[in-house]
Amino acid sequence: MSSAADPAVRKIVLVGNPNVGKSVIFRLLTGSYVLVSNFPGTTVEISRGKFEVSGTTYEVVDTPGVGSMVPQSEDERVTCEVLIGERPDLIMQVADAKNLRRTLLVTSQLAEFRIPMVLVLNMMDEAEERGIEIDSRGLSERFGLPVVETVAIYSQGRKQLIQAIQKAAAIESPVSKALSDHPAFPAIISAGVTPALLSVEWLALDDRTLQHGIERRFGPHAVSQMQKRTESYRSERHRSFAKEIAATRNSFIDRAAVEFRKKRNPRYLDQPGVTGSRIWLALLYAGMALLLWNEVGSLSGLPAPCKALYGLIGKHFPPQGTGTIDFVQSILFGAPGPGRYDFGLVYAAAHLLMFIVPVVVPLGFLLKRNRAFVHEIGILTRRPSTGFPILLLVLLLVYEFVGYTGAQTLVGLMENVFFGDYLIPLFSRLAPSGLLGQVLVGKYGLISMGLTYAIAIVLPVVATFFIAFGLMEDSGYLPRLAILSDRLMRIMGLSGKATLPMVLGLGCCTMATITTRILNSRKERLIATLLLALGIPCSAQLGVILGISASFSFATTLAVLGVVFSQLVLVGYLASRLIRGRPGEFIFEIPPIRIPQLRNVMLKTWHRVRWYLKEAVPLFLYGTFALFLLDYLHLEGRSLLGWIERGLEPVLTGILDLPPQAASIFVLGFLRRDYGAAGLYDLVRHGALTAQQTVVSMIVITLFVPCLASFLVIAREHGIRRALAITAFIVPFAISVGGAAGWIMRVLNISLQ
Amino acid sequence: MNSPCPNMIPEKRHLESGTRKLAEEMAEALEALWTMEEGGISSFSEASRQAATELTPQLLESLRRENLIAIDSKGRATFLPEGRVLAERIIRRHRLAERLICDVLGSTVDESEDAACEFEHLLAEGITNSICTLLGHPRYCPHQRPIPEGECCRQAREELKPIVVSSEQLSVGESARVAYLSSGEQGRLLRLSALGITPGATIRLLQKWPSFVFQCDQTEIALELEVARHIYVWQTPQE
């Protein structure tokens, strides 16, 4: 906003349909990072960046995608507000080259702003592959604006973009032209609002926010004038001008889309078979069979190839004794000790080789080489008969990667070897033995607890999760889950579209809460936010649940996830009954399956990890220090922490049947969910909890309060009253569900071992 | 709401005994009673409060005399067979007219209400059926109230394929051109048309369960049944 006052800076707003690559173009122009994924609704807030060309500074604003400039959801409205409120110098419309009709709908609307425009036809490769040819010169001549063809994901076309920016010119709106003889037209134009026709449509929406936006810019008089004129037209002719505008627009773009687009046969259908595909396909099936065999084998007593391989390694390279710890040896083969696991890199490699590589490598090869296969995968993943088995397979792969490679191997390596055997002993020797030593490496030491939790336990889980998640995001798999889950979501008063924020919630609830903006109704947004706060575990929590289950049994995982899931459905069902309003409608665009760009996935993971380090690690340290103080300060012969433990005793021991040390997990959990999870992990590893108690505490910390950050986001998106109400509901609810689960297990004598 | 039309000419055959004025009022009363019955209201006092014109005791009495309705001791009215048939036809004409005006002529739901009142008295039984066929035998009026079935609907189900069908009736893999979107809700129309589903667009049904998936141009769009049901398409004739 500050730049609006600075005439030297020219402002460019990126606008376009969802999932066409606006953020990629933003990255290409400014070089600054924004999140890019293959599903509509990745960008829900605007981001800004700058670049400079031959002495001129440009500010670029990236906006959420719009189906039409007549907004139907919160994120679309954000884009309209930017255009009304910020008076950009240039609009750069980014478009999916293969969907010309939808592109031109937005073009015809943007033209009414009378701001110089550039049209960027992105994803030319996909259009070409599908046999679509676009007459971009014709388009450019007809509309009088520069048209640029790009494939932005390969960083092509920055030079052309910049040339086009310099050539951009305001264009005449084709719809205004077509309606210039319309009886209502002169009266509407004379109200002095630009865009005139769009404003008629906005006012017809009865959207307060947009109306205020226009009023701020053009004065309340202009708005009431327009309203009066459309109203009088309506009562005279019994017709709605807004609808006539929409109809004119539609007929215009229908004609234009036919005129400027040609279609041949898709190229991938011209050459269906690729040499060697059959072999890779066979390998893929073999890989899936191996995965399933290993999975069944490791969950039961049956023999499996993975066990044979582990046995072979164990026989030839027995783990080093505890006495003489050899660094290389323990990294490669792990080291035995109390509460330790197979975490050596060699075991990890063997595990990857047995579970993940046989499936992922042939899959990647086929996706890369055979377009017909990519097309086929798009169909198979959305059909229920194949879609559900594929979902199971994907979940298994993620479980093996995050739950084993991340939560077992990497956590084991970091916690036991780097921190346990080297860093902490090192700091213990270096640190003075007094109070400072206590602060750093004591029971609640900044290094021995804060950093260990943040870096050794949570970071590996979060990082592996983000890699797996990034691959799923970029492949376009996630939106297909929306198709499969729509019916289930309906029970909870949601639509399949809400699957996206829910799955994103596994990454981080805070971001996911903002993503609920893509939902169409207020009711749906509220329910989705409640469920996110209640029961969607974040990746670290999920990783801990998966990791802990390995030390007990698969049944523990099932018990925890089963209870949490059933509570989500139950609460969702009740909320959908209690919250007034219309349930969301399921109208959702499914993007094509694309091959994830490894570079983008790694970049995305890196930025997310960096974000984690920046946001979470300081909180971990503050929290640890607070715990240290609570433990250090004494009141009437008892530490403050002791008092808290005693205060929580009726709940902890009385209702939940947990040992008093568990109090610290809940204190940590208030600060950040993953922090609480790391604390739990630590307790379990030191054998402080039985299987039953573990299940109970995992249920409670999963359902427990939203962490501080997500509480603040809920307050921002829905108001402080709703945020407090949600918290006030969740805390007693979580404790009663945990208590009930524990009670049932005790009464039925379920040991879960 | 379905308020009765002041200037409706009912089927005269049944109402020859009355004057023209009376006939109009009686038709109006029948329509009101039908709407009340749908809404689960059965007492006169309530019905007359909600109807545009008063359901006067005289008017009801004349309906009863015509053997169209029966009135019990508590003042509740029930249709007699003849009255039900007559009311059903009136309602059918009215709601089909609304559908026609709303979908084909593109007026708003409220506008279609007024216009339907003027329009419906032009409709003879034969024309009513033609319009019903043209619209693909719609099941609901723009206010989402059911349209009574006509002979043409029953026939169409048995023998002929209607020209326009709801897209839920397409089979997987079939392509069709969109005829109209029957939902009166503006938001839904805008969302669909932003994705390319507008009258004239060609859509192909890719999947029906658990959600509907259509291909429209180069976009795949997932819809719930409730939305797909309201998309009416011209079915391409099949051999």
Interface residues (C-beta under 8 A of the other chain):
Chain A: V66 G67 S68 V70 Q72 D96 K98 N99 L100 R101 R102 L105 A127 R130 I132 A204 L205 H238 R239 S240 K243 A246 A247 N250 D254 G378 I379 R382 R383 P384 P479 A482 I483 L484 S485 D486 R487 R490 S495 G496 N520 E585 F586 I587 F588 E589 I590 P591 P592
Chain B: G106 S107 T108 E111 D114 A115 Q186 G187 R188 L190 R191 L192 S193 A194 L195 G196 T198 P199 G200 A201 L206 Q207 W209 P210 S211 V213 D217 Q218 T219 E220 I221 A222 L223 E224 E226 V227
